[in-house]
């Protein structure tokens, strides 16, 4: 697998993986997210992701939305704590059209006041919808407590109060402060040569002036542990157990990913699924999530269970975590864990959309994309001692925190 690189004349980085499929995937990722918002403007990064589609200097809303949708393409966007991304899937002959639309909405959106006020109602409805899903909301509430007092605590969607206060001037200022060309990546997987892709990109983005913005993100220091119980209108107890762990640039990131996968990855035979669901019938949904950020990360185990079995479920999880601190994996256990993780990554990489987003994120963080062969090689070299060391740091009782939703 080959990744090809180029930097446009204005500093936007380009990464491309040639692929013979009729369907191409394109992403434009910007190194700006929720953690970059100022106090009082929570949710503005996500709001901008919505309103860049609401009209440009040359297009009205319906023209923006129809430019790719009318050829059967799929256009979408998302915001995280650290980036904003626009992406599309389309037939390969429409590369120029997709690139031109991306350039138009990112650099030439006009943000009509009427459309902004209308979209606030949409985002407020999105916030309310999120509150109706406790199994999703609890992750954001947990991280809000884990990163209390730090920009990473902010909810991606913002709050009803903060969204209502967003103005056109604030939108334009956030973009001016953070949408710099040297903090942008265009990522591509599709049936086009690199020279042809560069030709399209230079022609379309060439008129955009270069901007060299430097990230000024507040580093996060070690979190304090907590135990929080919140009263909610729920039909079962929802619980997250977790801790503050290593970030994207830490050499233990791959070890942490493997450890999380062993415990509560997507496989039905993950340790926690076998323990709580198969052997004890305590939980329909249990999973572990490792969410790395620039300099830090979150490890979270989520479970839903009946109110009367919550304490037993938590006790079983804690005992399972202690096993990783006290004991090393055997050779066969380690071999199986590595093989399973490699297989799951292979399936994930088989989705070109997943890959194009992964490529963009890696370019923002590392300025290169590790090949699948490099990733597999790194996983194959992980030892039982490394897993035990990372587990001892991540699962130390004094570091573990909990958040519970109960009636």
Buried (B, 14 or more C-beta within 10 A) or exposed (E): EEBBEBEBEBBBBBBBBBBEEEBBBBBBBBBBBBBBBEEEBBBBBBBBBBBBBBBBEEBBBEBBBEBBBEEEBEBEBBBBBBBBBBBBBBBBEBBBBBBBBBBBBBBBBBBBEEBBEEBBEEBBEBBEEBEEEBBEBBBBBBBBBBBEEBBBBBBBBBBBEBBBBBEBEBBBBBBEEBBBBBBBBBBBBBBBEBEEBBEBBBEBBEEBEEBEBEBEBEEBEEBEBEEEEEEBEBEBBBBBBBBBBBBBEBEBBBBBBBBBBBBBBEBEEBBBBBBBBEEBEBBEBBBBBBBBBBBBBBBBBBBBBEEEBBEBBBEBBBEBBEEBBEEBBEEEBBEBBBEBBBEBBEEEBEEBBBBBBBBBBBBBBEEBBBEBEEBBEBBEEBEBEBBBBBBEBBBEEEBBBBBBBBE
